[in-house]
Amino acid sequence: NWCCPPGRRVQSSKLGPTPPRLLSEEEYRIQGKVETQKALAELRSICQSPEFSAWTTVSRIQSPKRFADFVGGASHVTPYEVSTHEQEFGLESLSIDEELFEEDDDDDDEEEENINDSFAG
């Protein structure tokens, strides 16, 4: 009570909590990369622990060799998967999306002209 005037306390409670700061695209990408690496390291650690039942896990998965390679430190994705992802979600897809939006913008302009012509006539 002695550190905060009573009026100040009421004012801040009326405003409510401040919304969290949104990440920029670059911050989001970096955070995703960092958190993924931490989670993969944790998964590797769990898989290497003595309590982990490797045989039970290996009997359930489609590619035991790939799993063993991952636990040993190999990447969790193949070069083919990286390539496919880049084609679908990478810079190449951005240019395709931009072309699609440019075409939509052109169509919208034509529709507006047709609407304006019908009202003028």
Protein Blocks (a to p, Z undefined) as FASTA:
>chain_A
ZZpcfklmmmmmmnopaddddddfklmmmmmmmmmmmmmmmmmmmmmpmklcfklmmmmp
mblmlmmmmmnopafbdfklmmmmmmmmmmmlmmmmmmmmmmmmmmmmmmmmmmmmmmmZ
Z
